[in-house]
Amino acid sequence: MREGKVWLGACGIVIRGEEALVVKKAYSGLKGQWSFPAGFVQQGETVDEAAVREVLEETGIEAAVRQVAGIRSGVIRGSISDNMVVFWMDYVSGEPRPQEGEIVEARFLPIPELMEDPLSSTYLKIILPDYTKREKGMEGQSYEIDPVFQYTSYKIFKQS
């Protein structure tokens, strides 16, 4: 969701063995750097559904949400609230292929290599070392909620 000056994004960190799925974007401040598949939440989807969609669109990889890894929140130029929910995800199927026009490169790379690569984004180097603790994140569960609120989808992510 990129409405006005409040943005909500979703990011998927897909782990396959000792490798992480990374992309190089064709544009933005992360152009030419290794980062994780991510994008804006669209109308009618939950933030975890957006992470699954973004991973598939940007890389062709099917992945399943495991846990919340963290929340990145910042303010750009003093006025834009830029927020992203980051998920640990499990690899399901597929081979990486970059999304035309948006992603230059998509691949699984060994995590120790990414931690040393000068082309890895700062954000990647901050969050990826915790991949061994991904069992301890916040797991999501769907709930039936009072119909007065008219939710069509409702999830709570909390410690297990």
Phi, psi and omega in degrees: 000121180233068182260121177055235185249020174234115183249142174231120180240169177226142183227140178241124174257101183269123180251130175231104185065242178250024180241153176240144176280124180228159180226157167245119181283153180276353185208181175079182180295342180264007181306128178082358179253151172287129176215185181259152174301134183197161176182184184279145174290134180262159179304134175087007178232153175278166184295325178288324175297323178296321179297316178299315180296314182297318178300314181295314181296315187281336188228347185078006182266131172271131182217156180242137179293134177256301186208162168284127178272327181172178177232125176259129181220131180207169178240126181263128178048034175074003185218342183255119177277109185250110187235138179218132173266128185251131183242140164283135181229150176261137176295135176249304181194169175103164174242140184300135172213130185289143175288123183301133177085343183241322184240130180275321184212141176221129179197161169272129178232149177301135183300316178300325178295318179297324182293336181260345186289125179294345178271359176283135181295154178303316181302316179303315183290339178280314188267329187296328179302339181276007184299333180287346180256016188293348175289343187261012180283193179260122182269144180264146176217139178278145180226149169278134184235159180313125183298345180300332181277343176060036174290139171262343174209135184213122181226150173235132176254123183212164177298140179282000000 
